[in-house]
Amino acid sequence: MPHIAAFFSQQLTFTSHSDFPVSADASVNVYLFNSNNIDSEQLSALATQYLHPQEQAVFAKRKQQQAKQEYLASRVIIKTYASQNLGYDFDSLYVLFDDKETCLKVYQHNAVIALHCCISHSHGQVLIALVPSKDISAQDIAMEPMQLGVDLEWLSTKRSLEKVAKHYYHAEELRACMAQAEVVSEELSQTVHAKALYRIWTLKEALAKAIKQPIAKLLRDNVFEYCQQLHVHSGCYAEGEQAFDISIISNLEATDNTNVSTDIKILTGIFN
């Protein structure tokens, strides 16, 4: 298992793209998009243009504008990837949540296509990880099922996780957060400790999605032990005055052996 301090290091890089890039040497492609940039006046028209009728039915149930923006963005990004990288017809695809298997699935003509996806969203930011099944070897599939989880959390200055952590976090997790605060100045210790608590939370959320367990069952468990046999990449992302914590967990290595970081592709031209 990686040294515990490694879970709090910045392991993510971010690059901005006006096109839709795909990293051929990465088993997991990760995208980030600020759905707040979708023009609210064009939201309904864009939904009609880009969403399949089954997706439009789900979209219509979203009451908040931001929820609609996040939903639209996530579906467009997933289907654009499947269209451009896997050769599917965009208009024939639709993305729905499978309640039984607790994961998103991409369909074409009622059949599930060979694409694993996991999403997270917070305050308009949409994070999406995608893995085509064709990139997973038959040996990997035979050994264990695909595990993929991501989480994105806004680092709120008004919402502290202190009470939640004291009540639910494992003792080793609490010690690890305190250790992060002890190596910085007293002036910064409170901020660093608060960010460390968020890191534990994003790890737990991403893990819950990866192993398909309710997070309520994992809150009291030691997340570091679960991650022993998994590939974990975490980091912080800032845009303007807002900052977000991100964790990506998979049983596939996210990059090749020459790059220990995971590059997250920030999309800027999806609806242009």
C-alpha positions, -999 to 999 in steps of 0.1 A, spaced: 0 0 0 13 35 -8 25 55 22 -5 72 37 10 107 31 8 99 -7 -30 99 -5 -28 137 3 -3 146 -24 -12 163 -57 -13 135 -82 -34 151 -109 -25 175 -137 -50 196 -157 -48 206 -194 -74 227 -213 -88 216 -246 -111 232 -271 -114 199 -290 -122 164 -276 -89 147 -269 -84 110 -262 -51 97 -247 -42 65 -265 -17 55 -237 -42 59 -209 -65 31 -198 -87 57 -181 -96 90 -198 -109 116 -174 -127 148 -184 -138 179 -165 -163 205 -177 -179 235 -161 -216 232 -170 -223 266 -155 -210 279 -189 -240 264 -206 -263 293 -216 -295 289 -194 -316 304 -222 -305 277 -246 -307 249 -221 -340 234 -234 -330 238 -270 -297 220 -264 -314 192 -245 -337 187 -274 -308 187 -298 -284 164 -279 -305 142 -256 -322 109 -266 -359 108 -258 -352 85 -228 -327 110 -215 -350 139 -221 -376 122 -198 -350 122 -170 -338 157 -178 -374 170 -175 -375 157 -139 -346 178 -129 -360 209 -111 -329 230 -106 -312 247 -135 -277 235 -123 -289 199 -121 -302 202 -157 -269 217 -169 -249 189 -152 -271 162 -166 -269 176 -201 -231 180 -200 -224 145 -186 -245 128 -213 -230 149 -242 -195 142 -230 -200 104 -227 -218 101 -260 -192 123 -278 -164 100 -265 -183 69 -277 -190 85 -310 -155 99 -318 -134 72 -302 -155 40 -306 -174 48 -338 -210 48 -325 -236 71 -340 -242 99 -314 -279 102 -319 -285 65 -314 -269 65 -279 -284 72 -245 -270 70 -210 -291 58 -181 -284 48 -145 -289 11 -137 -304 10 -102 -298 -28 -98 -261 -26 -106 -257 10 -93 -238 23 -122 -243 43 -154 -246 23 -187 -245 35 -222 -271 20 -246 -276 18 -283 -309 4 -295 -316 -11 -260 -282 -29 -259 -254 -19 -236 -222 -8 -254 -187 -17 -243 -179 14 -223 -175 18 -185 -182 53 -172 -184 70 -138 -194 106 -131 -194 131 -102 -206 167 -101 -204 196 -77 -215 232 -81 -217 228 -118 -184 211 -124 -188 177 -140 -161 150 -138 -163 119 -160 -140 89 -162 -143 66 -192 -129 31 -200 -138 12 -232 -141 -25 -225 -120 -32 -256 -91 -17 -237 -94 -42 -209 -77 -75 -216 -96 -108 -214 -72 -118 -186 -82 -87 -166 -119 -95 -170 -114 -131 -160 -96 -121 -128 -119 -95 -115 -147 -72 -127 -140 -36 -137 -139 -12 -107 -141 25 -114 -150 53 -91 -146 91 -91 -156 119 -68 -155 157 -70 -163 179 -40 -164 216 -37 -141 227 -9 -165 249 10 -152 274 35 -186 274 53 -192 236 54 -168 218 77 -165 181 78 -151 182 113 -183 169 130 -188 142 104 -152 131 107 -152 128 144 -184 108 143 -176 85 114 -140 86 102 -117 57 112 -90 66 138 -62 61 113 -79 85 89 -82 111 117 -45 107 126 -35 110 90 -54 143 87 -38 156 118 -4 146 105 -10 168 74 -18 198 96 13 193 118 38 197 90 27 232 81 27 265 100 1 272 127 -15 298 104 -21 272 77 -28 242 99 -66 247 101 -70 251 63 -48 221 56 -66 199 81 -100 209 66 -87 200 31 -74 166 44 -109 158 58 -123 165 23 -97 142 8 -108 114 30 -144 120 19 -136 120 -18 -116 88 -14 -146 72 4 -171 84 -23 -149 72 -52 -143 39 -34 -180 34 -28 -187 38 -66 -157 16 -75 -167 -14 -54 -205 -6 -57 -212 -3 -20 -233 24 -3 -211 50 12 -230 46 45 -214 11 48 -179 25 43 -179 56 64 -165 40 95 -140 18 76 -104 26 70 -103 38 34 -65 33 32 -69 -5 37 -94 -7 9 -71 11 -15 -42 -13 -9 -50 -33 -41 -64 -4 -61 -49 25 -81 -57 58 -65 -51 93 -79 -62 124 -61 -56 162 -62 -71 196 -60 -85 218 -89 -91 255 -87 -112 276 -110 -116 313 -101 -123 315 -64 -136 280 -62 -115 249 -53 -125 212 -56 -110 180 -43 -109 150 -67 -103 113 -62 -101 86 -89 -100 49 -79 -98 20 -102 -84 -15 -105 -68 -4 -138 -37 19 -138 -48 53 -150 -17 60 -170 13 42 -185 44 36 -163 62 67 -176 38 91 -159 27 89 -123 1 117 -126 -33 115 -141 -40 142 -166 -76 155 -164 -87 171 -197 -107 203 -191 -132 207 -220 -140 242 -232 -156 237 -266 -183 210 -261 -212 232 -271 -194 255 -295 
